[in-house]
């Protein structure tokens, strides 16, 4: 059984005084149903599970009057065996995107307060358009992701005590013993190829078979293509898929921003901007926006029309490159621009799962470019990602500014400090 951090978030939500339902968002097949189901069974005297895809007839519960009293009464017609225990019942509405009325009803279930309610689903950023009334103020939204690097390490038996020791090296800026560093780089290369999708990780932990990893990843990619075919409009279907499939090529070129001409020659943003929005709302990709100035708050300087696109799971990106890419990464023989793009997506994956908004900085003339900018304690912290151990002209330039206290250079090598520039192994991104 995979250990997930999100479980502790659910426990914390249960223990808060609330007048809202919980809405869990996230891409398909990241483990939402599994973790919420386990939480419900382990923490409540009564647990009621409703899946609107598995049992389409349950949508009838939310037809007609949407008062809590009426909804709970209609539930007993469909599930005569259920029992409602006040203050100790969880109702889990799964695949809620299939029942827009249930999303509207969350307001009235929240106001009732007798029972806890969690709703979850995929493509909620897409399906909200069919909801009559979004229950603003009555649903607390939480984002869930595929396994992050730390959760992956737990899965392969690199325990919390070892990670805590690793964090001490990060905090003290001390060089990591070679045996530990080499072990971590081995695990990191495996994480890059396997990624964090639970079915893929479980398969790898059990079988240790990269061929089966590729097969599992392809199943997930095929399900994403099916979602595009089902939920995107007829005019958008091919454009959405082509944008998604262009990401590996975009990253291999180390483009300074997403180039629509890579999707289709001589194409423009006007043709594809809705497709990018669809992919973002479906949680298939993550956008990293350029800023006009590396200053706090970064969001105030966002250039909305300039962004890079990263896949929401690093393993799926590698799968799109094909099986041979796995061997090159594991053997550490990969070189060139593709390697740099993969490492960028890796760091984007790690930072996003820490819920850091993603920004980068590139001047108009290209004289300065930093892969990521973080906000820490009211200051901007630049992060440069290097596939090798090349020079850091842009980072050195930013660190001359007094308002920037320090910056990170992430590489495959060990820890080192040079003034305000802190060199860290790539896997230390989970502690930034």
N, C-alpha and C positions, 0 to 999 in steps of 0.2 A: 504494500500500500504506500503510495507516494505521500510524503508529508508536504503540506501546503501552508504557507503563511496566511492565506486568506481565511483559514479556519479560525485563527485567533481574532481576525477582524469581525467575523460573525459572532463570536462569543462576546466581544466588546459591545457590539450592537445590541445583543440580547440584554446586556446588563445596564443599558442606558435607559433613562426615562424618556419616552418617545411618544409622539403622536404622528407617526409616519410609518409607512410600509418601506421595506427595503427593496430597491430595484438593482439587481446585479447585471451589469453589462459586460460585454466582451465578445470576442470572435468565437465562431463555432469550434467545438472540440478542444477547448482549453481546460475542461474539467469542472465547469460550473455546476452541472447537475450532480455529479458525484460528490463534491464537497458539501453542497447544501443539503443533499439527502443524508449524508453521514451526520452532519450537524443536527438536523432535525431529529434523527433517530436517537442520538446520544444525549440530547439536552432538553427534551420535552416529554411529558407524560403522554401527550396525544400528538400525533404527527399525521397530517393529511397532505397527500401528494396528488396534484392534478397536472397532467401533461396534455396540452391541447393538440399536439400532433398525434400522440399515441392513442388518445381517445377523443376524437373530434366532437363527439356528442356532448362533451362537458362544456362546450361553448354555450349550450342552452342555459346553463346556470346563470349566465350574465345577460340573458335576453330579458327585456322588460324592465321592471322597477329595479333600481340599483341600490336600494337601502341595504345596509348590512344584514338586518333581520331577514329580509326577503332572500338575499343571496345565500345565507347560511341555511335557510329552510330548504331552498332548492338543491343545495349540496346533498342534503340527506335523502332526496329522491334518487339521486344518482349513486350515492355511496351510503346505503342504509346502515352499514356497519360502523361508520365513524362516530366518534364521541368528542364533544366539545368540552374542554376543561378550562374554565376561565383562568387567565394568567399563566397557563401551562400548556398551550396548544400552539403549534406552528402549522400554518397553511402555506404550502409551497406551490405557487402557480408557475409551472415550467413552460417554456416555449410561448411566452405571453404575446409575442409578436403575431401569433396566429389568432388571437382573440382581442381585438382593439377595445371592446367593451370592458374586458377585465382590467385593462390598463386604466380606463376612466374610473372604474369602480374602486381603485386603490384609495381614492380620497375618502370614500364613505366607510371603507373597512378601517382606515386609519383613525377616523373620528370615533368609531365604535370602541376601539381600544381594548376590547376583551381578549383578543387573540393576536398573536404575532403573525405577520404576513410577509413572505418573501416572494418576489416575482423575479423571473430570470428569462433570458432569451438571447437569441443571436439576431444580428442585423436590426437592433432596436433603433439605431440611427437612421435606418431606411424606413422601417415600418411605422414610425411615429406619425408619418403623414396621413395615415388612415385612422388615427385615433381622434374621436370626436372632441374630447377634452382631456388635455394632459393634466394630471393631478399635481400641479405646481404647489410646493409647500407641504405636500402630504406623502411624498416619496423621497427617501434618501437614496441617492445613487452611489454605487460603488463600482469601480472598474476592476475586472479581474483579467489576468494575463496568463499566457502559458508559463511554464516553470522558468524562473529566473536562474541565474548561474548558481546562486547559493542553494536553491532547492534542488537543482540538478546534482550538485556535489553531495547533498544529503542522500539522494537516490543511489549514487554509486559508492555509498558508505564512506564518504569523506565527511566525517561528523562535525558537529557544532564546536566541539573542543578544538579540533584542528583549525577550523575557520577562525575561532577566537584568537588563537596564537598567530595566525596569519594577519589578523587585524592589528595586533600589537606591533608587528613590523611596519605596517602602514602608518600607524600613529606615531611611532618613534622615528620613522624615516630611516630605518636600519636595513642594511643589506640582508636579503633572505638567504639562508643556507642553500647551497646548490641543489642538494637532493630534494628539498621542499619545492624550490623553484621549478625544477625539471618535472616533478610530479604534477605541479599545478599547470604547467604549460601543456602537458599531455592531456590532462582533464579538460583544459580550455579548448584544445584542438578537437577533442571529441564532442564538446558542447557545441562548437561551431557546426559540426557535421550532423549531429543528432538534433540539436535545438531543444525546445522546451514543451512541445506538444505531448501531453501525458501518454497517449497511446504509443507514441514513438519511443519515449523514454522508457516506459515499462517494457516494451519489446526489447530494447537494447540491453536493459539491466538483466533480463531473463536469458536472452539468446546470444548477446555479444556478437551480433551478425549485422554488418553494415549493409548487406544486400537487402535484408528484411527491413532495415531502417528506411532505405530508399522506397521500398514497396509501400510501407505505411505512410510515408510522406506523400507519395503519389496519390494515395487514396484521399488524403486530406485535400490536396490540390484539386483533385477531380471534384470533390464535394464543393469546393469554392467556385469552380467553374459552373457547377450545377446551380449554385445560389445566384450567380450572375445571370444565368439563363432564366431562372425563375422570377427573380425580383427586379432586375433592371428592365427599363422600358425597351421595347423592340429596337428603337433607334440607338439606344445606348449599349446594348449587349456587346456587340463586337468592339466598340470603343473602350469599354471598361476592361474587357479581357486583354485587349492589346496594350493598354496602359500598364496593367499588372505585369504582363509578360515582358514588358520593356525594361523593368527595373534592373534585372541582372545586367543588361547591356548598358544602361545608364551608369551603373556603379563601376563597370569594367572600364568605361571611358573616363572615369573620375570627373564627370561633368560638374561644373561649378553651380549649376542649378538644373532642375528637371527640364529636359529638352524635348519638346513635342515633336521635333523633326526626327527624333530617334524612333518614336512610335510610328510615324508616317512621314515620308519625305515632304518637305515644304508645308507641313501642317502648322497650325497656330493654336494658341491657348483657347481661343474662342470655340474651336471645335471640340476640345477635349476637357475643358475646365469642369463640366458637370460629371464627367467620368472620374476625374480625380476626387471630386467631392463624394461620389458614391463609394469609392474604395476606402476613403477615410472614414465615412460614416459606418461602413460595414466592418471596420477594424481590421481590414486586410493590410493596410499600410499605415505608416507613421510619417507625418510631414515635419520637416525641420526647416524653419524659416530663416532667411537671411535678415539681419538687422542693419539699419543705417549707421548705428553707432554702438560700440561695445560698452554701453552704460546702463546703470540700474535706474528704473526697472526695464528689463529687456523687452517686455511686451509692448512698451510704448514706442519702440523703434522698429517694430516688425514691418518688413516689406512683404505684403500679402501676395504679391505676384512673383516672388522669388523664393523658391524652396527646393529642397532635395527630398526625394522619396525613398523610404526604407521599408522593407517588409517587416511585418509585425512579429515574425519569428525567424531567427537567424538560420535555423535548420531548413526551413522551407526555401529560403533564398538559395542555399547550397544545393538543395534538391533540384531546383530549377536549372542550375548549371549542368546537371547531369551527374551520373554515378562516378565518373573518373575524377571529378573535382574532390570527392571525399578522400580518395587515396592521396591526392596531391596535398591536401590539408593535413591529414593524419601523418604522412611521411615528412611534412614540412619542406616540400620541394616546390611549392607554389611561389611564383614571383610575378612581378609586373603589376599593372594597374588593377587587375581583377583582385589581387590579394589586398591591395589598399582599400578597395571598395567593400570587400567582405569584412575587413577589420572595422571599417566605419560603421557598417550595419550592425556588427557585433556590439560596439559601444553604444549605438543608438538603442539597440535591444535592451542592454543592461540599464541604461539611464531611464528609458521609458518605463520599465518595470519598477523603477524607484520613484516613478511619478514625477520625474523632472520634465518640464516643458523643454522641447528641443529647439535650439537656436544655433546658427552659425554666423560667422562674420566674414564677408568678402568685400573689399573696396571695389569701386566701379572700375578702376584701372587694373585690378587684379594684383596690386602690389602687396597686399596682405590678405591672408586667408587662414582662418582658424576653424577646425571642424565642429567644435561644440563650445558653447558658452553656458556656464551654470550661474545661478544666483545663490550666493551663500552669505547670510548675515548682512544683507544689504549691499554686498559687493559682487562684482562680476569676476568669475573665475574662468579663464580660458583653458580649453583642453585640446591638445593637438594629438592626433593619432598617427603613428608611423608604422608602416609595414616592416621597415628596416630600422636603422638607427641614424637616419639622415639628419641634416641640419634643421634648425627650427628658427628660421629668420623671422617669420611672422610672430611666433610666440615671444621671441627675444624683443621684438619691437613693442609689443603690447606691454611687456613687463617693465618697460621704461616709464610707463605712466604711473604716477603715484597712487591713483585711485584703485589700481589693480594690485592686491596684496601678494598674490602668488599665482602660479599657473602650473598645469600638469602636462607632461609629455608621456604618452602611453606607448610602450614598445614591447617587444618580445623579451627584452633583457631584464636586468635586475634593477633594484632601487638605487637612486643616486640623487644628490642635491647639489645644485649649482646656483647659489644666491637664492632668488625667489622662484627659480625653475625647479620643479620637483619631477624627477623621472621615475615612472612607476611601470611595473609589468602590466600588460593589458588586463589581466584578471583582477587587478586591484580596482578597476572601475566600479566594482560592486560596493566599494567603501567610500567613493567620492562624495 
